[in-house]
Amino acid sequence: MSLVFKCKVGKKGALYLPKGVLKMLRLREGVKVELTVEEGRLVVRPIYDPLDLALNGPKFAETTVEEFERESEEMQSELFED
């Protein structure tokens, strides 16, 4: 399913995207994007910074410091056992 939005080209070629598009793609000032021209169409793909995603992106798991430490110790013992 494709959604269609209209925007304006401003001074110096700036594209002014609707708020709905910005929100949907989690775009804000400073986020880099990749522009591709495919068969006469402009495709905009966000390039998210991994650190920014970790700090501000959606959270999908929960852990405690104790659980993290236990998992880390288990992995280390598996990797470095003699």
N, C-alpha and C positions, 0 to 999 in steps of 0.2 A: 504494500500500500504506500502510495506517495502522497505527501502533503505538499500543497503549493502555497507559497507565501510570496508577496510582492514587496520589493524594497526599492530604495532610491539610490542612484549614484550621485555622490556629492562632489565637492571640490577635490581636486587631485585624485579622483577615482575612488574615493572612499565609499564603501558600501554600508548603508545604514540598515541593519537587520532588525526585524520586529522583535519586541521583547519576548514573545512566545518562542521564537527560534533560539534566542540567546538562552532562555531558561531550559528549553528542551535539550540543548547540546551542552549545557553547563559552561557557556562562554561568558567571559567577562573581560574587561580591559586587561591586556597583557598576555592573554592566552594566545599561543601561536596556532596558526592554521596552515594546512597544506591545500593549495589550489591546483586543481587539475582540470584541463579542458578535454572533455570526452565527447566526440561527435557534436561539436557546437554547443555543448552544455558546460557550465561551470560547476564543478563539484568542490565543495568546501568540507575538509575533514579536520577536526580539531586534533592538535598534537598536545596531549595532556602531559604535564610534568609529573613524573612518578611521586616525587616528594609532596607536591601539591595534592595529588590524588589521595595519598596516604593521610594527609592532615585534614583535607576538606571534603574528600569523596565520601560516598555512601559506605557505611560500616556494615559488614556482613558476618562478623564473628565477634565473640567476646571471650576474653581470657583474663586471668589474674597473673600477677607477677610470679606467684608460686607455681602455677601451672606451666608458665613459660620456662621457668628455671628447671623444673622437672623434665620437661620435654627436651630442653637443651642438653641436660646431663645424660639422658637416655641416648640421644643421637650421638653425643661425643663418645660414649662408651661403645656404641656399635661401630663407629668409625675408627676408633683408636684402640680397640681391644687387641691384646697380644695373643 
